[in-house]
Amino acid sequence: MSFNPSKVHIETLTLSDTRTAKDDDGGNDLARWLSEGHYTVRAHQIVREDVELIRAAVKGLLARPEVDAVITTGGTGLSPRDNTFAALMPLFDKPIIGFGETFRRLSYDQIGARAVLSNAVAGVASGKVIIALPGSRNAIRLAVTQLIAPMLWHAVEVANGRAVHHEPNH
């Protein structure tokens, strides 16, 4: 298997009740940093923070054969309007537990104990990778540069059955 992130097609979503195309800095940064990691970002949209709207948007993207991964930003905190975790967890065929654990560990180095308040999560649904990130631009940068860019291509290959399985070296 060769490393070729440009063959991974990603759709991104900003989940927010307040963001518009004019002030969606996190969504714009997400697309830019993914592109800098040589991934192909196909499209971006803003979805209101409502469990059913989020699920419908993600399900619609999962149904598209040209989409390999969906990455969201926003709605992973503890406020009453943060619904990303609740919306996405039931969609996962397999959660990627290590993503959230590792993201919070890396975040801890930057922001301390507040890192545990993030419900950043990832999983596989319909053979495609879904990743939910916080809305903070610093959190997005951390996740893309330290976690997503180095591993998403491989996660996509494994999730859709194209990768040859090798035993990990521990």
DSSP file (Angstrom, degrees, kcal/mol; ACC not computed):
  #  RESIDUE AA STRUCTURE BP1 BP2  ACC     N-H-->O    O-->H-N    N-H-->O    O-->H-N    TCO  KAPPA ALPHA  PHI   PSI    X-CA   Y-CA   Z-CA
    1    1 A M              0   0    0      0, 0.0     2,-0.3     0, 0.0   162,-0.0   0.000 360.0 360.0 360.0 131.2    0.0    0.0    0.0
    2    2 A S        -     0   0    0      2,-0.1     2,-0.8     1,-0.0     0, 0.0  -0.754 360.0-110.7-103.5 149.7    1.4    3.4   -1.0
    3    3 A F        +     0   0    0     -2,-0.3    -1,-0.0     1,-0.1   151,-0.0  -0.660  53.4 146.6 -78.0 110.6    1.0    6.6    0.9
    4    4 A N    >   +     0   0    0     -2,-0.8     3,-1.7     1,-0.1     4,-0.2  -0.586  15.8 172.6-147.2  80.4   -1.2    8.8   -1.3
    5    5 A P  G >  S+     0   0    0      0, 0.0     3,-2.2     0, 0.0    35,-0.6   0.749  72.6  74.8 -63.6 -22.4   -3.5   11.1    0.8
    6    6 A S  G 3  S+     0   0    0      1,-0.3    33,-0.1    33,-0.2    32,-0.1   0.725  88.7  61.1 -64.9 -17.5   -4.6   13.0   -2.3
    7    7 A K  G <  S+     0   0    0     -3,-1.7     2,-0.7     2,-0.1    -1,-0.3   0.513  83.9  93.3 -84.3  -4.6   -6.8   10.0   -3.2
    8    8 A V    <   -     0   0    0     -3,-2.2    32,-1.9    -4,-0.2     2,-0.6  -0.814  67.5-154.7 -90.8 117.4   -8.7   10.5    0.0
    9    9 A H  E     -a   40   0A   0     -2,-0.7    59,-2.8    30,-0.1    60,-1.6  -0.837  13.9-169.9 -99.7 122.3  -11.8   12.6   -0.6
   10   10 A I  E     -ab  41  69A   0     30,-3.0    32,-2.9    -2,-0.6    33,-0.8  -0.881  16.5-160.7-117.1 139.4  -13.1   14.5    2.4
   11   11 A E  E     -ab  43  70A   0     58,-2.2    60,-2.2    -2,-0.4     2,-0.3  -0.957  19.1-155.6-110.4 138.0  -16.3   16.4    3.0
   12   12 A T  E     -ab  44  71A   0     31,-2.4    33,-1.7    -2,-0.4     2,-0.4  -0.880   8.2-166.8-118.2 150.0  -16.2   18.9    5.9
   13   13 A L  E     -ab  45  72A   0     58,-2.0    60,-2.0    -2,-0.3     2,-0.6  -0.997  14.0-150.7-133.3 135.3  -19.0   20.3    8.1
   14   14 A T  E     -ab  46  73A   0     31,-2.4    33,-2.9    -2,-0.4     2,-0.8  -0.945  17.1-154.3 -98.8 126.1  -19.1   23.1   10.5
   15   15 A L  E     +a   47   0A   0     58,-2.9     2,-0.3    -2,-0.6    33,-0.2  -0.882  40.3 126.2-105.2 107.5  -21.7   22.4   13.1
   16   16 A S        -     0   0    0     31,-2.1    -2,-0.1    -2,-0.8    34,-0.1  -0.990  55.8-149.6-162.6 146.0  -22.9   25.7   14.5
   17   17 A D  S    S+     0   0    0     -2,-0.3    31,-0.1    31,-0.2    -1,-0.1   0.525 104.5  36.1 -90.2  -9.9  -26.0   27.8   15.2
   18   18 A T  S    S+     0   0    0      2,-0.0     2,-0.1     0, 0.0    -1,-0.1   0.669  89.5  98.6-119.4 -23.0  -24.1   31.0   14.8
   19   19 A R        -     0   0    0      3,-0.0     2,-0.3     2,-0.0    -3,-0.1  -0.390  44.1-175.9 -74.7 146.4  -21.4   30.6   12.0
   20   20 A T    >>  -     0   0    0     -2,-0.1     3,-0.9     1,-0.0     4,-0.6  -0.809  46.2 -94.8-127.5 172.1  -22.0   31.8    8.5
   21   21 A A  T 34 S+     0   0    0     -2,-0.3     3,-0.4     1,-0.2     7,-0.1   0.809 124.1  57.5 -57.7 -28.9  -19.8   31.4    5.4
   22   22 A K  T 34 S+     0   0    0      1,-0.2    -1,-0.2     2,-0.0    -3,-0.0   0.787 118.9  26.2 -74.5 -28.0  -18.4   34.9    6.2
   23   23 A D  T <4 S+     0   0    0     -3,-0.9     2,-1.7     1,-0.1     3,-0.3   0.130  80.2 119.0-125.1  22.6  -17.1   34.0    9.7
   24   24 A D     X  +     0   0    0     -4,-0.6     4,-2.3    -3,-0.4     5,-0.2  -0.440  27.1 153.8 -86.1  63.3  -16.5   30.2    9.5
   25   25 A D  H  >  +     0   0    0     -2,-1.7     4,-2.8     1,-0.2    -1,-0.2   0.888  69.3  52.6 -61.2 -41.4  -12.8   30.6   10.3
   26   26 A G  H  > S+     0   0    0     -3,-0.3     4,-2.6     2,-0.2    -1,-0.2   0.916 110.5  47.0 -62.5 -43.7  -12.6   27.1   11.8
   27   27 A G  H  > S+     0   0    0      2,-0.2     4,-2.0     1,-0.2    -1,-0.2   0.897 113.8  48.1 -64.6 -40.7  -14.2   25.4    8.7
   28   28 A N  H  X S+     0   0    0     -4,-2.3     4,-2.2     2,-0.2    -2,-0.2   0.908 113.0  48.0 -65.8 -41.7  -11.9   27.4    6.4
   29   29 A D  H  X S+     0   0    0     -4,-2.8     4,-3.2     2,-0.2     5,-0.3   0.911 108.5  55.1 -64.3 -42.2   -8.8   26.5    8.4
   30   30 A L  H  X S+     0   0    0     -4,-2.6     4,-2.2     1,-0.2     5,-0.2   0.943 110.7  44.5 -56.0 -50.1   -9.9   22.8    8.5
   31   31 A A  H  X S+     0   0    0     -4,-2.0     4,-2.3     1,-0.2    -1,-0.2   0.911 114.7  49.2 -62.2 -42.9  -10.1   22.7    4.7
   32   32 A R  H  X S+     0   0    0     -4,-2.2     4,-2.4     2,-0.2    -2,-0.2   0.933 112.4  46.1 -64.0 -46.5   -6.8   24.6    4.3
   33   33 A W  H  X S+     0   0    0     -4,-3.2     4,-1.1     2,-0.2    -1,-0.2   0.861 112.7  50.6 -68.9 -34.3   -4.8   22.4    6.8
   34   34 A L  H  <>S+     0   0    0     -4,-2.2     5,-2.3    -5,-0.3     3,-0.4   0.923 111.4  48.8 -65.2 -42.8   -6.2   19.2    5.2
   35   35 A S  H ><5S+     0   0    0     -4,-2.3     3,-1.9     1,-0.2    -2,-0.2   0.890 107.0  54.9 -63.4 -39.3   -5.2   20.4    1.8
   36   36 A E  H 3<5S+     0   0    0     -4,-2.4    -1,-0.2     1,-0.3    -2,-0.2   0.782 103.2  56.7 -64.2 -25.8   -1.7   21.3    3.1
   37   37 A G  T 3<5S-     0   0    0     -4,-1.1    -1,-0.3    -3,-0.4    -2,-0.2   0.321 125.4-108.6 -84.6   7.3   -1.6   17.6    4.2
   38   38 A H  T < 5S+     0   0    0     -3,-1.9    -3,-0.2     1,-0.3     2,-0.2   0.635  73.7 139.1  75.6  18.6   -2.3   16.7    0.6
   39   39 A Y      < -     0   0    0     -5,-2.3     2,-0.7    -6,-0.1    -1,-0.3  -0.562  56.0-117.6 -86.4 158.2   -5.8   15.5    1.1
   40   40 A T  E     -a    9   0A   0    -32,-1.9   -30,-3.0   -35,-0.6     2,-0.7  -0.869  22.5-163.2-100.3 111.3   -8.6   16.3   -1.3
   41   41 A V  E     -a   10   0A   0     -2,-0.7   -30,-0.2   -32,-0.2     3,-0.1  -0.854   7.4-176.4 -95.0 114.1  -11.4   18.4    0.3
   42   42 A R  E     -     0   0A   0    -32,-2.9     2,-0.3    -2,-0.7   -31,-0.2   0.903  57.8 -20.2 -80.6 -43.9  -14.4   18.1   -2.0
   43   43 A A  E     -a   11   0A   0    -33,-0.8   -31,-2.4     2,-0.0     2,-0.3  -0.987  50.6-147.3-162.2 162.9  -16.9   20.4   -0.3
   44   44 A H  E     +a   12   0A   0     -2,-0.3     2,-0.3   -33,-0.2   -31,-0.2  -0.993  16.5 176.6-137.6 143.2  -17.8   22.2    3.0
   45   45 A Q  E     -a   13   0A   0    -33,-1.7   -31,-2.4    -2,-0.3     2,-0.5  -0.980  26.6-126.5-143.6 159.6  -21.1   23.1    4.5
   46   46 A I  E     -a   14   0A   0     -2,-0.3     2,-0.4   -33,-0.2   -31,-0.2  -0.916  26.4-170.6-106.7 129.9  -22.5   24.6    7.7
   47   47 A V  E     -a   15   0A   0    -33,-2.9   -31,-2.1    -2,-0.5     7,-0.1  -0.972  26.1-113.2-123.9 134.5  -25.1   22.6    9.5
   48   48 A R        -     0   0    0     -2,-0.4     2,-2.2   -33,-0.2   -31,-0.2  -0.325  39.2-101.6 -63.5 147.0  -27.2   23.9   12.5
   49   49 A E  S    S+     0   0    0      4,-0.1     2,-0.4     5,-0.1    -1,-0.1  -0.480  76.6 126.2 -77.0  79.8  -26.5   22.2   15.8
   50   50 A D     >  -     0   0    0     -2,-2.2     4,-2.9     1,-0.1     5,-0.3  -0.997  62.0-132.1-136.4 130.4  -29.5   19.9   15.8
   51   51 A V  H  > S+     0   0    0     -2,-0.4     4,-2.6     1,-0.2     5,-0.2   0.899 106.9  44.0 -52.2 -49.5  -29.1   16.1   16.3
   52   52 A E  H  > S+     0   0    0      1,-0.2     4,-2.5     2,-0.2    -1,-0.2   0.883 114.1  49.5 -67.7 -38.5  -31.4   15.2   13.4
   53   53 A L  H  > S+     0   0    0      2,-0.2     4,-2.2     1,-0.2    -1,-0.2   0.904 112.6  48.0 -66.1 -40.4  -29.9   17.8   11.1
   54   54 A I  H  X S+     0   0    0     -4,-2.9     4,-2.6     2,-0.2     5,-0.2   0.953 113.4  47.2 -63.5 -49.8  -26.4   16.6   11.8
   55   55 A R  H  X S+     0   0    0     -4,-2.6     4,-3.0    -5,-0.3     5,-0.2   0.919 112.3  49.8 -58.7 -44.2  -27.3   13.0   11.4
   56   56 A A  H  X S+     0   0    0     -4,-2.5     4,-2.2     1,-0.2    -1,-0.2   0.912 111.6  48.4 -62.4 -42.8  -29.1   13.7    8.1
   57   57 A A  H  X S+     0   0    0     -4,-2.2     4,-1.7     2,-0.2    -1,-0.2   0.931 115.2  43.9 -63.7 -45.6  -26.2   15.7    6.7
   58   58 A V  H  X S+     0   0    0     -4,-2.6     4,-2.5     2,-0.2    -2,-0.2   0.922 112.6  51.5 -68.3 -43.5  -23.6   13.0    7.6
   59   59 A K  H  X S+     0   0    0     -4,-3.0     4,-1.5    -5,-0.2    -1,-0.2   0.899 107.9  53.7 -59.0 -40.1  -25.8   10.1    6.4
   60   60 A G  H  < S+     0   0    0     -4,-2.2     4,-0.3    -5,-0.2    -1,-0.2   0.893 110.6  46.0 -60.8 -40.1  -26.2   12.0    3.1
   61   61 A L  H >< S+     0   0    0     -4,-1.7     3,-1.2     1,-0.2     6,-0.3   0.876 108.7  55.5 -70.8 -37.5  -22.4   12.2    2.7
   62   62 A L  H 3< S+     0   0    0     -4,-2.5    -1,-0.2     1,-0.3    -2,-0.2   0.807 101.7  59.2 -64.0 -28.6  -21.9    8.6    3.7
   63   63 A A  T 3< S+     0   0    0     -4,-1.5    -1,-0.3    -5,-0.2    -2,-0.2   0.614  85.5  92.3 -76.1 -11.9  -24.3    7.6    0.9
   64   64 A R    X   -     0   0    0     -3,-1.2     3,-1.7    -4,-0.3    -3,-0.0  -0.746  68.3-150.8 -88.6 120.0  -22.1    9.3   -1.7
   65   65 A P  T 3  S+     0   0    0      0, 0.0    -1,-0.1     0, 0.0    -4,-0.0   0.758  93.0  60.7 -62.9 -24.8  -19.5    6.8   -3.2
   66   66 A E  T 3  S+     0   0    0      2,-0.0     2,-0.5    -3,-0.0   -57,-0.1   0.559  86.9  90.2 -80.8  -5.9  -17.0    9.5   -3.9
   67   67 A V    <   +     0   0    0     -3,-1.7   -57,-0.2    -6,-0.3     3,-0.1  -0.805  43.1 170.8 -95.4 126.1  -16.7   10.4   -0.2
   68   68 A D        +     0   0    0    -59,-2.8    61,-1.7    -2,-0.5     2,-0.3   0.715  67.4  12.3 -99.8 -29.2  -14.1    8.6    1.9
   69   69 A A  E     -bc  10 129A   0    -60,-1.6   -58,-2.2    59,-0.2     2,-0.4  -0.996  55.2-151.4-151.8 150.2  -14.2   10.6    5.1
   70   70 A V  E     -bc  11 130A   0     59,-2.6    61,-2.6    -2,-0.3     2,-0.5  -0.995  14.9-171.7-123.8 127.7  -16.4   13.2    6.8
   71   71 A I  E     -bc  12 131A   0    -60,-2.2   -58,-2.0    -2,-0.4     2,-0.3  -0.983   5.2-168.8-123.6 126.1  -14.7   15.6    9.3
   72   72 A T  E     -bc  13 132A   0     59,-3.1    61,-2.6    -2,-0.5     2,-0.4  -0.758   7.4-158.4-110.1 157.2  -16.8   18.0   11.4
   73   73 A T  E     +bc  14 133A   0    -60,-2.0   -58,-2.9    -2,-0.3    62,-0.2  -0.999  53.5  28.5-134.4 135.1  -15.8   20.9   13.5
   74   74 A G  S    S+     0   0    0     59,-2.1   -58,-0.1    -2,-0.4    59,-0.1  -0.047  79.8  65.6 103.9 154.2  -17.9   22.3   16.4
   75   75 A G        +     0   0    0      9,-0.1     9,-1.6     8,-0.1    10,-0.7   0.671  62.5 115.4  77.5  19.6  -20.4   21.0   18.9
   76   76 A T        +     0   0    0      8,-0.2    43,-2.6    57,-0.1    44,-0.1   0.332  56.5  86.4-102.7   8.7  -18.1   18.7   20.9
   77   77 A G  S    S-     0   0    0     41,-0.2     8,-0.2    42,-0.1    41,-0.1   0.089  89.6 -94.8 -92.0-155.2  -18.2   20.5   24.2
   78   78 A L  S    S+     0   0    0      3,-0.0    40,-0.1     5,-0.0    -1,-0.0   0.431  76.3 117.5-106.7  -2.4  -20.6   20.5   27.2
   79   79 A S  S >  S-     0   0    0      1,-0.1     3,-2.0     2,-0.1    -2,-0.0  -0.256  79.1-107.8 -68.2 158.1  -23.0   23.3   26.4
   80   80 A P  T 3  S+     0   0    0      0, 0.0    -1,-0.1     0, 0.0     0, 0.0   0.774 120.1  51.0 -57.0 -26.5  -26.6   22.5   26.0
   81   81 A R  T 3  S+     0   0    0    -31,-0.0     2,-1.1     2,-0.0    -2,-0.1   0.480  80.3 105.1 -91.3  -1.8  -26.3   23.2   22.2
   82   82 A D    <   +     0   0    0     -3,-2.0     4,-0.2     1,-0.2    -7,-0.1  -0.686  36.6 150.8 -81.1 102.4  -23.3   20.9   21.7
   83   83 A N     >  +     0   0    0     -2,-1.1     4,-2.2     2,-0.1     5,-0.2   0.322  32.4 102.6-117.3   5.3  -24.9   17.9   20.0
   84   84 A T  H  > S+     0   0    0     -9,-1.6     4,-2.5     1,-0.2     5,-0.3   0.931  83.3  47.6 -62.2 -48.6  -22.2   16.4   17.8
   85   85 A F  H  > S+     0   0    0    -10,-0.7     4,-2.4     1,-0.2    -1,-0.2   0.937 114.6  46.4 -58.4 -49.0  -21.3   13.5   20.0
   86   86 A A  H  4 S+     0   0    0      1,-0.2    -1,-0.2    -4,-0.2    -2,-0.2   0.849 114.6  48.7 -63.3 -34.5  -24.9   12.5   20.5
   87   87 A A  H  < S+     0   0    0     -4,-2.2    -1,-0.2     1,-0.1    -2,-0.2   0.885 118.6  36.2 -73.1 -38.7  -25.7   12.8   16.8
   88   88 A L  H >X S+     0   0    0     -4,-2.5     3,-1.8    -5,-0.2     4,-0.9   0.837  97.7  73.6 -89.8 -34.0  -22.7   10.8   15.6
   89   89 A M  G >< S+     0   0    0     -4,-2.4     3,-1.0    -5,-0.3    -1,-0.2   0.872  95.6  52.5 -53.4 -43.3  -22.2    8.0   18.1
   90   90 A P  G 34 S+     0   0    0      0, 0.0    -1,-0.3     0, 0.0    -2,-0.1   0.711 104.4  59.2 -67.4 -15.9  -25.3    6.0   16.9
   91   91 A L  G <4 S+     0   0    0     -3,-1.8     2,-0.2    -4,-0.2    -2,-0.2   0.737  82.6 103.0 -80.6 -22.9  -24.0    6.2   13.3
   92   92 A F    <<  -     0   0    0     -3,-1.0    33,-0.3    -4,-0.9    30,-0.0  -0.419  46.0-173.7 -70.9 127.8  -20.7    4.4   14.1
   93   93 A D  S    S+     0   0    0     31,-3.1    32,-0.2     1,-0.4    -1,-0.2   0.810  90.1  10.2 -76.7 -36.2  -20.4    0.8   13.1
   94   94 A K  E    S-D  124   0A   0     30,-1.8    30,-3.3    -3,-0.1    -1,-0.4  -0.966  79.0-139.1-142.6 123.0  -17.0    0.9   14.9
   95   95 A P  E     -D  123   0A   0      0, 0.0     2,-0.8     0, 0.0    28,-0.3  -0.520  12.0-137.3 -75.5 152.3  -15.8    3.7   17.1
   96   96 A I    >>  +     0   0    0     26,-3.0     3,-1.5     1,-0.2     4,-0.8  -0.758  28.4 178.3-105.9  81.1  -12.1    4.7   16.8
   97   97 A I  H 3> S+     0   0    0     -2,-0.8     4,-1.8     1,-0.3     3,-0.3   0.853  71.1  61.7 -55.6 -42.1  -11.6    5.0   20.6
   98   98 A G  H 3> S+     0   0    0      1,-0.2     4,-2.7     2,-0.2    -1,-0.3   0.758  93.6  64.8 -61.3 -25.9   -7.9    5.9   20.3
   99   99 A F  H <> S+     0   0    0     -3,-1.5     4,-2.9     2,-0.2    -1,-0.2   0.979 107.0  38.9 -62.4 -54.8   -8.6    9.1   18.3
  100  100 A G  H  X S+     0   0    0     -4,-0.8     4,-2.5    -3,-0.3     5,-0.2   0.901 117.1  51.4 -61.7 -41.6  -10.5   10.8   21.1
  101  101 A E  H  X S+     0   0    0     -4,-1.8     4,-1.9     1,-0.2    -1,-0.2   0.933 114.3  42.7 -60.8 -46.3   -8.1    9.5   23.7
  102  102 A T  H  X S+     0   0    0     -4,-2.7     4,-2.7     2,-0.2     5,-0.2   0.894 112.1  53.5 -70.0 -40.1   -5.0   10.7   21.8
  103  103 A F  H  X S+     0   0    0     -4,-2.9     4,-2.7    -5,-0.3    -1,-0.2   0.942 110.9  46.6 -59.5 -46.6   -6.6   14.1   20.9
  104  104 A R  H  X S+     0   0    0     -4,-2.5     4,-2.1     2,-0.2    -1,-0.2   0.871 111.3  52.7 -64.9 -35.3   -7.4   14.8   24.6
  105  105 A R  H  X S+     0   0    0     -4,-1.9     4,-1.1    -5,-0.2    -2,-0.2   0.937 112.7  43.4 -64.5 -46.2   -3.8   13.7   25.6
  106  106 A L  H  X S+     0   0    0     -4,-2.7     4,-0.7     1,-0.2     3,-0.4   0.892 113.4  52.3 -65.7 -38.7   -2.3   16.1   23.0
  107  107 A S  H >X>S+     0   0    0     -4,-2.7     4,-3.3    -5,-0.2     3,-1.1   0.864  99.7  63.5 -64.4 -36.1   -4.7   18.8   24.0
  108  108 A Y  H 3X5S+     0   0    0     -4,-2.1     4,-1.9     1,-0.3    -1,-0.2   0.880  97.4  56.9 -56.5 -38.9   -3.7   18.4   27.7
  109  109 A D  H 3<5S+     0   0    0     -4,-1.1    -1,-0.3    -3,-0.4    -2,-0.2   0.796 117.0  35.2 -62.9 -27.0   -0.2   19.5   26.8
  110  110 A Q  H <<5S+     0   0    0     -3,-1.1    -2,-0.2    -4,-0.7    -1,-0.2   0.852 136.1  14.2 -94.6 -41.5   -1.6   22.7   25.4
  111  111 A I  H ><5S-     0   0    0     -4,-3.3     3,-0.8     1,-0.3    -3,-0.2   0.426  90.9-140.2-122.0   0.5   -4.5   23.6   27.7
  112  112 A G  G ><< -     0   0    0     -4,-1.9     3,-2.2    -5,-0.5    -1,-0.3  -0.403  68.1  -6.6  77.4-150.8   -4.3   21.4   30.7
  113  113 A A  G >  S+     0   0    0      1,-0.3     3,-1.7     2,-0.2    -1,-0.2   0.697 117.6  76.9 -60.1 -23.1   -7.2   19.7   32.5
  114  114 A R  G X  S+     0   0    0     -3,-0.8     3,-1.8     1,-0.3    -1,-0.3   0.709  76.7  80.0 -60.7 -17.3   -9.8   21.5   30.3
  115  115 A A  G X  S+     0   0    0     -3,-2.2     3,-1.6     1,-0.3    -1,-0.3   0.809  80.0  65.3 -59.5 -30.0   -8.9   19.0   27.6
  116  116 A V  G <  S+     0   0    0     -3,-1.7    -1,-0.3     1,-0.3    -2,-0.2   0.647  87.8  70.3 -70.1 -11.5  -11.0   16.3   29.3
  117  117 A L  G <  S+     0   0    0     -3,-1.8     2,-0.4    -4,-0.2    -1,-0.3   0.507  78.6  99.3 -82.5  -3.8  -14.1   18.4   28.5
  118  118 A S    <   -     0   0    0     -3,-1.6   -41,-0.2    -4,-0.2   -14,-0.1  -0.680  55.4-163.4 -86.8 134.9  -13.8   17.7   24.8
  119  119 A N        +     0   0    0    -43,-2.6   -42,-0.1    -2,-0.4    -1,-0.1  -0.153  30.5 158.8-103.5  35.6  -16.0   15.0   23.2
  120  120 A A        +     0   0    0    -20,-0.1     2,-0.3   -44,-0.1    13,-0.2  -0.382  18.9 171.1 -56.4 137.3  -13.9   14.8   20.1
  121  121 A V  E     - E   0 132A   0     11,-1.4    11,-3.4   -22,-0.1     2,-0.3  -0.966  23.3-165.4-151.1 158.6  -14.6   11.5   18.6
  122  122 A A  E     + E   0 131A   0     -2,-0.3   -26,-3.0   -26,-0.2     2,-0.3  -0.982  16.4 151.1-146.3 157.2  -14.1    9.3   15.5
  123  123 A G  E     -DE  95 130A   0      7,-2.4     7,-3.0    -2,-0.3     2,-0.4  -0.977  39.4 -99.5-168.8 178.2  -15.5    6.2   14.1
  124  124 A V  E     +DE  94 129A   0    -30,-3.3   -31,-3.1    -2,-0.3   -30,-1.8  -0.951  33.3 172.5-115.4 133.5  -16.3    4.2   11.0
  125  125 A A  E >  S- E   0 128A   0      3,-2.6     3,-1.9    -2,-0.4   -33,-0.1  -0.991  72.0  -7.6-139.6 130.9  -19.7    4.1    9.4
  126  126 A S  T 3  S-     0   0    0     -2,-0.4     3,-0.1     1,-0.3    -1,-0.1   0.837 129.3 -57.0  53.1  35.8  -20.6    2.4    6.0
  127  127 A G  T 3  S+     0   0    0      1,-0.2     2,-0.3    32,-0.0    -1,-0.3   0.628 117.1 109.9  74.2  13.6  -16.9    1.8    5.5
  128  128 A K  E <   - E   0 125A   0     -3,-1.9    -3,-2.6    31,-0.1     2,-0.4  -0.906  68.6-117.3-124.1 151.0  -16.0    5.5    5.8
  129  129 A V  E     -cE  69 124A   0    -61,-1.7   -59,-2.6    -2,-0.3     2,-0.4  -0.705  24.5-169.3 -90.3 133.6  -14.2    7.5    8.5
  130  130 A I  E     -cE  70 123A   0     -7,-3.0    -7,-2.4    -2,-0.4     2,-0.4  -0.987   4.3-176.0-120.6 131.6  -16.0   10.2   10.5
  131  131 A I  E     -cE  71 122A   0    -61,-2.6   -59,-3.1    -2,-0.4     2,-0.5  -0.997   9.3-160.4-130.2 130.7  -14.1   12.5   12.7
  132  132 A A  E     -cE  72 121A   0    -11,-3.4   -11,-1.4    -2,-0.4   -59,-0.2  -0.952  15.3-177.5-114.3 120.1  -15.6   15.2   15.0
  133  133 A L  E     -c   73   0A   0    -61,-2.6   -59,-2.1    -2,-0.5   -57,-0.1  -0.758  30.2-101.3-112.0 157.2  -13.4   18.0   16.2
  134  134 A P        -     0   0    0      0, 0.0    -1,-0.1     0, 0.0   -16,-0.0  -0.191  33.2-116.1 -63.6 169.9  -14.0   20.9   18.5
  135  135 A G  S    S+     0   0    0    -62,-0.2     2,-0.1     4,-0.1  -109,-0.1   0.589  78.7 112.8 -86.9 -12.2  -14.6   24.3   16.9
  136  136 A S     >  -     0   0    0      1,-0.1     4,-2.5     2,-0.1     5,-0.2  -0.405  66.0-140.4 -64.2 131.9  -11.4   25.9   18.3
  137  137 A R  H  > S+     0   0    0      1,-0.2     4,-2.5     2,-0.2     5,-0.2   0.872 104.3  52.7 -62.3 -36.7   -8.9   26.8   15.6
  138  138 A N  H  > S+     0   0    0      2,-0.2     4,-2.4     1,-0.2    -1,-0.2   0.905 110.2  48.0 -64.5 -40.3   -6.1   25.7   17.9
  139  139 A A  H  > S+     0   0    0      2,-0.2     4,-2.6     1,-0.2    -2,-0.2   0.899 111.3  50.3 -66.6 -40.5   -7.8   22.3   18.4
  140  140 A I  H  X S+     0   0    0     -4,-2.5     4,-2.8     2,-0.2     5,-0.3   0.940 111.4  48.3 -62.1 -47.5   -8.4   21.9   14.7
  141  141 A R  H  X S+     0   0    0     -4,-2.5     4,-2.7     1,-0.2     5,-0.4   0.934 112.5  48.9 -59.0 -47.3   -4.8   22.7   13.9
  142  142 A L  H  X S+     0   0    0     -4,-2.4     4,-2.5     1,-0.2     5,-0.5   0.942 113.9  45.8 -57.4 -50.2   -3.6   20.2   16.6
  143  143 A A  H  X>S+     0   0    0     -4,-2.6     5,-3.1     1,-0.2     4,-1.7   0.914 116.4  44.0 -63.3 -44.4   -5.9   17.4   15.4
  144  144 A V  I  <>S+     0   0    0     -4,-2.8     5,-2.9     3,-0.2    -2,-0.2   0.951 120.7  38.0 -67.9 -48.2   -5.1   17.9   11.7
  145  145 A T  I  <5S+     0   0    0     -4,-2.7    -2,-0.2    -5,-0.3    -3,-0.2   0.878 127.2  32.3 -74.7 -36.7   -1.3   18.2   12.0
  146  146 A Q  I  <5S+     0   0    0     -4,-2.5    -3,-0.2    -5,-0.4    -1,-0.2   0.749 136.4   8.2 -94.1 -25.1   -0.7   15.7   14.8
  147  147 A L  I  X5S+     0   0    0     -4,-1.7     4,-1.1    -5,-0.5     5,-0.2   0.751 123.2  43.4-121.2 -56.4   -3.4   13.1   14.1
  148  148 A I  I >><S+     0   0    0     -5,-3.1     4,-3.0     1,-0.2     3,-0.8   0.957 110.8  49.1 -69.6 -53.5   -5.4   13.3   11.0
  149  149 A A  H 34<S+     0   0    0     -5,-2.9     4,-0.3    -6,-0.2    -1,-0.2   0.896 113.8  46.8 -56.3 -43.1   -2.8   14.1    8.3
  150  150 A P  H 34 S+     0   0    0      0, 0.0    -1,-0.2     0, 0.0    -2,-0.2   0.758 129.3  18.1 -72.3 -21.3   -0.5   11.3    9.4
  151  151 A M  H <X S+     0   0    0     -4,-1.1     4,-2.4    -3,-0.8     3,-0.5   0.625  93.0  90.3-127.1 -14.2   -3.1    8.6    9.6
  152  152 A L  H  X S+     0   0    0     -4,-3.0     4,-2.8     1,-0.2     5,-0.2   0.892  87.9  55.6 -59.7 -42.5   -6.3    9.3    7.8
  153  153 A W  H  > S+     0   0    0     -4,-0.3     4,-1.9    -5,-0.3    -1,-0.2   0.903 112.7  43.3 -55.4 -42.1   -5.2    7.8    4.5
  154  154 A H  H  > S+     0   0    0     -3,-0.5     4,-2.5     2,-0.2     5,-0.2   0.901 111.3  53.4 -71.9 -41.1   -4.5    4.5    6.3
  155  155 A A  H  X S+     0   0    0     -4,-2.4     4,-2.9     1,-0.2    -2,-0.2   0.908 110.1  48.9 -59.1 -41.8   -7.7    4.6    8.3
  156  156 A V  H  X S+     0   0    0     -4,-2.8     4,-2.1    -5,-0.2     6,-0.3   0.925 110.8  49.9 -63.8 -45.2   -9.7    5.1    5.1
  157  157 A E  H  <>S+     0   0    0     -4,-1.9     6,-1.8    -5,-0.2     5,-1.6   0.904 116.1  42.2 -60.8 -41.9   -7.9    2.1    3.4
  158  158 A V  H ><5S+     0   0    0     -4,-2.5     3,-1.2     4,-0.2    -2,-0.2   0.923 112.7  53.2 -71.1 -44.4   -8.5   -0.1    6.4
  159  159 A A  H 3<5S+     0   0    0     -4,-2.9    -2,-0.2     1,-0.3    -1,-0.2   0.842 113.2  42.4 -62.8 -35.2  -12.1    1.0    6.9
  160  160 A N  T 3<5S-     0   0    0     -4,-2.1    -1,-0.3    -5,-0.2    -2,-0.2   0.379 115.0-112.7 -96.7   6.5  -13.1    0.3    3.3
  161  161 A G  T < 5S+     0   0    0     -3,-1.2    -3,-0.2    -4,-0.2    -4,-0.1   0.568  85.9 113.4  82.9   9.1  -11.3   -3.0    3.1
  162  162 A R      < +     0   0    0     -5,-1.6    -4,-0.2    -6,-0.3     2,-0.2   0.679  56.1  87.8 -86.4 -17.1   -8.6   -2.0    0.6
  163  163 A A  S    S-     0   0    0     -6,-1.8     2,-0.5    -9,-0.1    -9,-0.0  -0.520  78.8-122.5 -85.8 148.4   -5.7   -2.2    3.0
  164  164 A V        -     0   0    0     -2,-0.2     2,-0.4     1,-0.0    -2,-0.1  -0.766  34.7-121.6 -82.7 130.1   -3.7   -5.3    3.6
  165  165 A H        -     0   0    0     -2,-0.5     2,-0.4    -7,-0.0    -1,-0.0  -0.596  32.8-177.7 -79.2 129.3   -3.8   -6.0    7.3
  166  166 A H        -     0   0    0     -2,-0.4     3,-0.0     3,-0.0    -3,-0.0  -0.963  33.2-108.9-122.4 143.1   -0.5   -6.2    9.1
  167  167 A E        -     0   0    0     -2,-0.4     2,-0.0     1,-0.1    -2,-0.0  -0.526  41.3-114.7 -68.3 133.4    0.0   -7.0   12.8
  168  168 A P        -     0   0    0      0, 0.0     2,-0.7     0, 0.0    -1,-0.1  -0.365  20.7-124.2 -68.4 148.8    1.0   -3.8   14.7
  169  169 A N              0   0    0      1,-0.1    -3,-0.0    -2,-0.0     0, 0.0  -0.855 360.0 360.0 -92.6 118.6    4.5   -3.7   16.2
  170  170 A H              0   0    0     -2,-0.7    -1,-0.1     0, 0.0     0, 0.0   0.394 360.0 360.0-106.9 360.0    4.2   -3.0   19.9
